[in-house]
Amino acid sequence: MANESVLIRCRSCGTRNRIPTAKLQDGPRCGRCKKPFPPIPINRRPVVVTDRTFADEVIASPLPVLLDCWAAWCAPCGAMAPVLDDLARDYAGRLKVVKLNVDQNPMTASRFNVMSLPTLLFFRDGKVVDTAAGALPRQEIERYLRRFLNG
């Protein structure tokens, strides 16, 4: 993790800054306009989001976000849960993993046309940049993450 970094867009000037994860808690500043970034929480477990908290947790996140759309009745969703827990821990500081129960939060699921479960949505700078549907093994999810985090 020592050599890893994250791309964060400055909300003031729009510049994308590559910040080493080890420096995230040191109050990093934009390389162009020098304005400080807001504190960036490092979540080692997936964050549960709702229709009401979605914008604050996902759209406004300074970190890239992996959104897991799931339901309690979905067996493949349950099988993926431990993998997503591990990814949240292993990518803490570089990626925010969030979970959305689509049965309890139909507005957000509808907004992103979630038609099958589980569905993973990859957000950067508040926009969906990739999707994956169905139960995927960890290696496949990490293949998406490598492309996603390095883009």
DALIN-V954255 format. One record per residue. PHI is phi in degrees with one decimal (none if undefined). PSI is psi in whole degrees, 0 to 359 (none if undefined). Layout:
{{PHI & PSI} {PHI & PSI}}
This chain:
{{none & 344} {-61.8 & 325} {-94.9 & 2} {-84.1 & 152} {-142.7 & 171} {-132.6 & 146} {-93.2 & 125} {-128.9 & 129} {-84.9 & 131} {-70.8 & 130} {-75.3 & 344} {-85.6 & 310} {-114.2 & 351} {85.9 & 359} {-69.4 & 137} {-87.4 & 126} {-113.2 & 134} {-95.0 & 115} {-118.1 & 126} {-60.5 & 137} {-59.3 & 330} {-65.2 & 340} {-97.8 & 356} {-59.8 & 325} {-87.7 & 359} {-91.9 & 11} {71.9 & 58} {-63.6 & 156} {-122.5 & 156} {-64.6 & 135} {-68.5 & 338} {-94.2 & 302} {-96.2 & 352} {69.1 & 9} {-75.1 & 143} {-72.8 & 149} {-82.0 & 149} {-65.0 & 160} {-54.9 & 138} {-109.5 & 108} {-69.5 & 142} {-106.2 & 110} {-97.7 & 124} {-96.8 & 2} {-135.1 & 153} {-59.0 & 145} {-98.9 & 130} {-82.3 & 128} {-117.1 & 157} {-126.9 & 176} {-55.7 & 322} {-75.7 & 326} {-97.3 & 356} {-56.0 & 311} {-60.2 & 316} {-68.7 & 319} {-82.5 & 328} {-110.3 & 301} {-62.7 & 319} {-89.6 & 3} {-66.4 & 131} {-73.8 & 339} {-93.5 & 155} {-60.0 & 150} {-125.6 & 135} {-107.2 & 112} {-100.0 & 122} {-99.0 & 114} {-94.6 & 121} {-144.3 & 174} {-145.5 & 153} {-63.9 & 328} {-81.4 & 352} {-87.7 & 107} {-61.2 & 316} {-61.5 & 328} {-63.6 & 316} {-63.6 & 324} {-68.2 & 328} {-81.9 & 341} {-53.9 & 313} {-63.8 & 327} {-64.7 & 316} {-68.3 & 325} {-60.0 & 314} {-64.1 & 318} {-64.9 & 321} {-60.1 & 318} {-69.3 & 313} {-71.0 & 332} {-107.3 & 14} {-54.8 & 133} {93.4 & 338} {-109.8 & 337} {-150.1 & 141} {-107.1 & 121} {-98.8 & 127} {-128.4 & 153} {-123.2 & 134} {-125.0 & 116} {-78.4 & 111} {-69.6 & 333} {-69.0 & 325} {-89.1 & 346} {-135.9 & 65} {-68.6 & 334} {-63.8 & 313} {-68.9 & 318} {-60.1 & 318} {-67.4 & 319} {-56.0 & 325} {-106.0 & 17} {52.5 & 45} {-73.0 & 113} {-111.1 & 341} {-137.9 & 158} {-126.1 & 146} {-73.3 & 155} {-127.1 & 133} {-107.1 & 131} {-116.9 & 133} {-106.5 & 118} {-110.0 & 137} {-135.3 & 130} {54.6 & 37} {79.8 & 6} {-122.5 & 145} {-71.2 & 126} {-114.3 & 347} {-164.0 & 159} {-140.4 & 157} {-146.5 & 133} {-116.7 & 147} {95.9 & 165} {-73.1 & 122} {-117.4 & 145} {-70.9 & 159} {-53.0 & 318} {-59.9 & 321} {-69.3 & 318} {-62.9 & 319} {-66.8 & 331} {-63.9 & 317} {-60.7 & 315} {-63.6 & 319} {-58.7 & 313} {-64.7 & 316} {-65.8 & 312} {-75.5 & 336} {-93.0 & 358} {-93.1 & none}}
